[in-house]
Amino acid sequence: MNQGLSAWEHLEMLVWRDVLIVAAILFLARLLILAMQRKLRHSAETAQPDKRLTLLRIVPIARLLIRSAAVLVIVPLLVEPTFRNILALSAGLALALAYTLKDYGSSFVAGLVTVLEKTYQPGDWIEVDGAYGEVKSIDGRALRLVTADDTEVIIPHSRLWSTSIYNASSGNRSLLCIANFYLHPDHDASAVLEKLKEVAVSSSYRALNSSVTVVALEKPWGTHYRVKAYVRESREQFLFITDLTVRGKDTLRRVNIRFAQAPYAETRN
């Protein structure tokens, strides 16, 4: 029984006045947060466009500061401010933070490994968990990836431990692009290979002095051609693929090459 009491001896003897003060502090902090959020959001909507995001970014910071101030006021009411109690409280808080931030620590260490091993770096085009885009920055906890649709994806470095990371450029300005063509099986394959290679070689997006490869794969419904070539600048990869696709189709149509249809379309016909 005495041991149970000693475990709580660092706490102050609470009276109704202290309880009411704590409740009042929490209530006032809540009101202050709501008023602050309403005021800043209203100011952001009425401010100049270049200042709107700056004002909105202040909201979570101000909310955190208000809550921290409320905790600093409440703690002395609950705990007797002696050196021993402060030391015990600090140790408990440190353990709680260590447990809570263990995932952050894992991401931070993975970030260090990423930088040292150069797994990916700013400017690389990588794919992680189905998200493909350009690495814009490598922060302490996560990397910022911008997709071709201009969507920013924030991925924790800790994914390095448990998932595969596909790096298409690996620090180079160029990367391999592939344009696909699906043709009717009855055609002159040698002529198609020559025409598609000419299209790729003549593209203004192709990296100079880079090779062009055309691969043919026979399928039950037709022939699948893959035109492989390196783009001069990684950011132009989608323009390069579009250029190969459009000019390739026009070239094949001019020599009367028929394109394959999906199997379900042939069945319906």
C-alpha positions as CSV (number, residue, x, y, z in Angstrom):
1,M,0.0,0.0,0.0
2,N,2.8,2.4,0.9
3,Q,4.6,1.5,-2.3
4,G,1.4,2.4,-4.3
5,L,1.2,5.8,-2.5
6,S,4.9,6.5,-3.1
7,A,4.5,6.0,-6.8
8,W,2.1,9.0,-6.9
9,E,3.9,11.1,-4.3
10,H,5.3,13.5,-6.9
11,L,1.8,14.6,-7.7
12,E,0.3,17.6,-6.0
13,M,-2.8,17.2,-3.8
14,L,-5.5,18.3,-6.1
15,V,-8.4,20.4,-4.9
16,W,-11.5,21.5,-6.7
17,R,-9.8,24.9,-7.4
18,D,-7.0,23.2,-9.3
19,V,-9.4,21.0,-11.3
20,L,-11.4,24.1,-12.3
21,I,-8.2,25.9,-13.3
22,V,-7.1,23.0,-15.5
23,A,-10.5,22.8,-17.1
24,A,-10.5,26.5,-17.7
25,I,-7.1,26.5,-19.3
26,L,-8.1,23.6,-21.6
27,F,-11.3,25.4,-22.5
28,L,-9.6,28.7,-23.2
29,A,-6.9,27.0,-25.2
30,R,-9.6,25.4,-27.3
31,L,-11.4,28.7,-27.8
32,L,-8.1,30.4,-28.7
33,I,-7.3,27.7,-31.3
34,L,-10.7,28.0,-32.9
35,A,-10.6,31.8,-33.0
36,M,-7.0,31.7,-34.4
37,Q,-7.9,29.2,-37.1
38,R,-11.0,31.1,-38.2
39,K,-9.1,34.4,-38.3
40,L,-6.1,33.1,-40.2
41,R,-8.3,31.2,-42.7
42,H,-10.5,34.2,-43.3
43,S,-7.3,36.4,-43.7
44,A,-5.9,33.8,-46.2
45,E,-9.1,33.9,-48.3
46,T,-9.1,37.7,-48.5
47,A,-5.3,38.2,-48.8
48,Q,-3.3,38.5,-52.0
49,P,-2.9,35.2,-53.9
50,D,0.9,35.0,-53.2
51,K,0.3,35.3,-49.4
52,R,-2.6,32.8,-49.0
53,L,-0.5,29.7,-48.6
54,T,1.9,31.5,-46.2
55,L,-1.0,32.4,-43.9
56,L,-2.4,28.8,-44.1
57,R,1.0,27.4,-43.1
58,I,0.9,29.4,-39.9
59,V,-2.3,27.5,-38.7
60,P,-0.7,24.2,-37.6
61,I,2.3,26.0,-36.1
62,A,0.1,28.4,-34.0
63,R,-2.0,25.5,-32.9
64,L,1.0,23.6,-31.7
65,L,2.3,26.7,-29.8
66,I,-1.0,27.2,-28.0
67,R,-1.3,23.6,-26.9
68,S,2.3,23.6,-25.7
69,A,1.7,26.8,-23.7
70,A,-1.4,25.2,-22.1
71,V,0.6,22.1,-21.1
72,L,3.4,24.2,-19.6
73,V,0.8,26.0,-17.5
74,I,-1.0,22.9,-16.4
75,V,2.0,20.7,-15.5
76,P,3.1,22.8,-12.4
77,L,-0.5,22.5,-11.1
78,L,-0.3,18.7,-11.2
79,V,3.4,18.0,-10.3
80,E,5.4,19.6,-7.5
81,P,8.2,21.4,-9.2
82,T,11.2,19.8,-7.4
83,F,14.4,18.6,-9.1
84,R,13.6,15.0,-8.5
85,N,10.1,15.3,-9.9
86,I,11.2,17.2,-12.9
87,L,14.0,14.7,-13.6
88,A,11.5,11.8,-13.4
89,L,9.0,13.6,-15.6
90,S,11.7,14.3,-18.2
91,A,12.8,10.7,-18.2
92,G,9.3,9.5,-18.7
93,L,8.7,12.0,-21.5
94,A,11.9,11.0,-23.2
95,L,10.9,7.3,-23.2
96,A,7.5,8.2,-24.5
97,L,9.0,10.3,-27.3
98,A,11.5,7.5,-28.1
99,Y,8.7,5.0,-28.5
100,T,6.5,7.4,-30.5
101,L,9.3,8.5,-32.8
102,K,10.8,5.1,-33.5
103,D,9.4,5.1,-37.1
104,Y,10.9,8.6,-37.6
105,G,14.2,7.2,-36.4
106,S,13.9,4.3,-38.9
107,S,13.2,6.8,-41.7
108,F,16.0,9.0,-40.7
109,V,18.5,6.2,-40.7
110,A,17.2,5.0,-44.1
111,G,17.6,8.5,-45.4
112,L,21.3,8.4,-44.4
113,V,21.7,5.1,-46.1
114,T,20.1,6.4,-49.2
115,V,22.4,9.4,-49.4
116,L,25.6,7.3,-48.7
117,E,24.7,4.5,-51.1
118,K,23.1,6.9,-53.7
119,T,20.0,4.7,-54.0
120,Y,18.3,7.7,-55.5
121,Q,19.1,11.3,-55.7
122,P,17.4,14.6,-56.8
123,G,16.6,14.5,-60.5
124,D,16.3,10.7,-60.7
125,W,13.1,9.1,-62.0
126,I,12.0,6.3,-59.6
127,E,9.0,4.2,-58.9
128,V,8.0,3.4,-55.3
129,D,4.8,1.6,-54.4
130,G,3.3,2.4,-57.8
131,A,4.2,6.1,-57.7
132,Y,6.5,7.0,-60.6
133,G,8.0,10.5,-60.9
134,E,11.1,12.7,-60.4
135,V,12.8,13.0,-57.1
136,K,12.6,16.7,-56.2
137,S,14.2,16.6,-52.7
138,I,15.6,14.2,-50.1
139,D,14.5,15.5,-46.7
140,G,15.5,14.0,-43.3
141,R,12.4,11.8,-43.0
142,A,11.1,11.4,-46.6
143,L,11.7,12.1,-50.2
144,R,9.4,14.3,-52.3
145,L,8.4,12.8,-55.6
146,V,6.6,14.7,-58.4
147,T,4.7,12.6,-60.9
148,A,4.1,13.3,-64.5
149,D,0.6,14.7,-63.5
150,D,2.4,17.3,-61.3
151,T,1.3,15.6,-58.1
152,E,3.7,15.6,-55.2
153,V,4.1,12.3,-53.4
154,I,5.9,12.2,-50.0
155,I,7.4,8.8,-49.3
156,P,9.2,7.9,-46.1
157,H,12.7,6.7,-46.5
158,S,11.8,3.6,-44.3
159,R,10.1,2.1,-47.4
160,L,13.7,1.3,-48.4
161,W,13.7,-1.6,-45.9
162,S,10.5,-3.3,-47.1
163,T,9.8,-2.5,-50.8
164,S,11.5,-2.5,-54.2
165,I,12.6,0.9,-55.6
166,Y,12.9,1.1,-59.4
167,N,15.4,3.8,-60.5
168,A,15.0,4.6,-64.2
169,S,17.8,7.1,-64.6
170,S,20.3,6.4,-61.7
171,G,21.9,9.8,-61.8
172,N,21.9,10.2,-65.6
173,R,20.1,12.8,-67.7
174,S,18.9,10.2,-70.1
175,L,16.7,7.1,-69.6
176,L,15.3,4.3,-71.7
177,C,11.9,4.9,-73.2
178,I,9.6,2.3,-74.8
179,A,6.9,2.8,-77.4
180,N,4.5,-0.1,-78.0
181,F,2.8,-1.0,-81.3
182,Y,0.2,-3.8,-81.7
183,L,-0.1,-4.9,-85.3
184,H,-2.2,-7.4,-87.3
185,P,-0.2,-10.7,-87.7
186,D,-0.4,-10.6,-91.5
187,H,2.3,-8.1,-92.4
188,D,5.9,-7.7,-93.6
189,A,7.8,-7.8,-90.3
190,S,11.2,-6.8,-91.8
191,A,9.6,-3.7,-93.3
192,V,8.0,-2.8,-90.0
193,L,11.2,-3.2,-88.1
194,E,13.0,-0.9,-90.5
195,K,10.2,1.8,-90.5
196,L,10.0,1.9,-86.7
197,K,13.7,2.2,-86.3
198,E,13.8,5.1,-88.8
199,V,11.1,6.8,-86.8
200,A,13.1,6.5,-83.6
201,V,16.4,7.6,-85.1
202,S,14.8,10.7,-86.7
203,S,13.2,11.9,-83.4
204,S,14.4,15.2,-82.1
205,Y,14.0,13.9,-78.5
206,R,16.4,11.0,-78.9
207,A,19.8,11.2,-77.2
208,L,22.6,11.7,-79.7
209,N,24.8,8.7,-80.4
210,S,22.4,6.4,-78.6
211,S,21.2,3.1,-80.0
212,V,17.7,2.2,-81.1
213,T,16.3,-1.3,-80.6
214,V,13.0,-2.8,-82.0
215,V,11.8,-6.0,-80.4
216,A,9.0,-8.1,-81.9
217,L,6.8,-10.5,-79.8
218,E,4.3,-12.7,-81.4
219,K,0.9,-13.0,-79.6
220,P,-2.2,-15.1,-80.4
221,W,-4.0,-11.9,-81.5
222,G,-1.2,-10.2,-83.4
223,T,2.4,-9.0,-83.2
224,H,3.7,-6.7,-80.4
225,Y,6.5,-4.4,-81.3
226,R,8.5,-2.5,-78.7
227,V,10.7,0.5,-79.8
228,K,13.4,1.1,-77.3
229,A,15.5,4.3,-77.4
230,Y,17.1,6.7,-75.0
231,V,15.7,10.2,-74.5
232,R,18.1,13.2,-74.4
233,E,16.5,14.6,-71.2
234,S,14.7,12.5,-68.7
235,R,11.9,15.2,-68.3
236,E,11.1,14.8,-72.0
237,Q,10.4,11.0,-71.8
238,F,6.7,11.3,-72.2
239,L,7.1,13.7,-75.1
240,F,9.5,11.3,-76.7
241,I,7.1,8.3,-76.3
242,T,4.2,10.4,-77.7
243,D,6.4,11.5,-80.7
244,L,7.4,7.8,-81.4
245,T,3.7,6.7,-81.1
246,V,2.2,9.4,-83.3
247,R,4.8,9.4,-86.1
248,G,5.1,5.6,-85.9
249,K,1.4,5.1,-86.5
250,D,1.4,7.6,-89.4
251,T,4.4,5.8,-91.0
252,L,2.8,2.4,-90.7
253,R,-0.5,3.6,-92.1
254,R,1.2,5.0,-95.2
255,V,2.5,1.5,-96.0
256,N,-0.9,-0.1,-95.4
257,I,0.0,-1.9,-92.2
258,R,-3.1,-2.9,-90.2
259,F,-3.2,-2.6,-86.4
260,A,-4.4,-5.4,-84.2
261,Q,-7.7,-5.3,-82.3
262,A,-8.4,-6.4,-78.8
263,P,-9.5,-10.1,-78.6
264,Y,-12.9,-9.1,-77.2
265,A,-13.5,-6.7,-80.1
266,E,-12.8,-9.5,-82.6
267,T,-15.1,-11.9,-80.8
268,R,-18.0,-9.4,-81.0
269,N,-17.4,-8.8,-84.7
